[in-house]
């Protein structure tokens, strides 16, 4: 059976056809042979019964006059009947009166049977009939027929059956070899098309439709699938190009910002260079891991923080440009000019009298400037540290998926939310955490991080679009019937009923600039983790809830 599985579909069709034909022919021939055997046995029974009745009628005189010799002569006439192997005549008391036998008989075989009629035993047919004279039974006659005669008659019949089966199988093979191409042809064409696509990596190749049956429908579906794959490939390439362009733009902006900071704040040079290097390492890691969606979100969050960095740097630059330090130099020059009589100059000269008051005012201004510069520098350092936190958090999860390891789920959720923390204050989003007390669980950390980041990002965008209600983002965890349930809810714009059945489909999106990959990839990741991702919403402008259901496997429990 295994060898048949590995053969071509043409061979399988031929084998199945021949098996069907041979089975049908065998059953038909077996039925005909069985029916003929039944008819032959019935015919032998009728023939022996008729002979027994005739001999019984002819031997009445011999039995009446006790003439056994005449009876044996009458029984001996059965020699010409090859079907009869023996004939036994019994008197009224059941004693053997006369006999004829073409084969030796044992004493037991000469006894009168206790039945009247016929009976098949082993290879013989036994027929017993009473001998009646004037309404009175004066004896019995038994004829024994050899069933080997039937076998002799069946031999040529069997030869004919075998010849008919051979001819039928040959004809079936010829017909099947011509007709199997109707089924194997389209399938082989599909196989050839798939091999060409795999070899050339060219999704523009299409299979040729050969009919309107199920195989034709399969061909249409196959070509439609190729259309979708080709479109998806083009969309992925476009998304990749867009990501490269956005990364280049962000990198250029970051480089320009770093150049300005290097000119104005020498002590932050090394930190900004380190940030740029870490940023490049993150982008490379995101590309290698194929996390284009997450990388875009992280870059957006980094960009938001960089806006604050840019504002702080601009404030520092403007404040330094407006500094009163230059006026202090003018006062020092004036005092140096009158250094010979500095005391008289300050006490008597009108300009000299202004020097102490000016120094006091200048001191106050410089103190305020110093305080403001320190505050901006601290804000700048905090924003840079936030960028480093976002990048280090992402790097800690930017590993290849598929590896199950112990994970602190609540901490992971905090890390995912932290990547979007800069946007929450900007858009007045209230973050609510409702975490259950969970142990370390065995989970694919990278896939879980990817799903949660995507759900939080979508919730943030839904909240940003609505203006009528308070903006709340709720993240919950719980153990429900030995299943880990992670809930991400928001009070955003919600989901329309007709969209709930489509949001996880590949390529479907409700966003103007969306590509429909995020939720689809999240649903696939949940399935790969032996879980499921579902969505619900009371309606448009009424918020939405996403539930991630995963196996609950504490780290102390081994996974088989």
Buried (B, 14 or more C-beta within 10 A) or exposed (E): EEEEEEEEBBEBBBEEBBEEBBEEBEEBBEEEBEEBBEEBBEEBBEBBBEBBBBBBBBBBEBBEEEBBEBBBEBBEBBEEBEBBBBBBBBBBEEEBBBBBBBEEBEEEBBBBBEEEEBEEEEEBBBBBBBBBBEEEEBBBBBBBBBBEBBEEEBEEBEEEBEEBBEEBBEEBBEEBEEEBBEBBBBBBBBBEBBEEBEEEEEBEBBBEBBEEEEBEEBBEEBBEEBEEEBEBEEBEEEBEEBBEEBBEEBBEBBEEBBEBBBEBBEEBEEBBEEBBEBBEEBBEBBBEBEBBBBBBBBBBBBBBBBBBBBBBBBBBBEBEEEBBEEEBEEBEEBBEEBEEEBEEBBEEBEEBEBBEEBEEEBEEBBEEBEEEBEEBBEBBBBBBEBBBBBBEBBBEBBBEBEEBEBBBBBEBBBBBBBBBBBBBEEEEBEBEEEBEEBBBBBBBBBBBBBBBBBBBBBBBBBBBEBEEEEBBBBBBBEBEEEEBBBBBBBBBBBBBEEBBEBBBEEBBBEEEEBBBBBBBBBBBBBEEBEBEBEBEBEEEBBBBBBBBBBBBBEBEEEEE
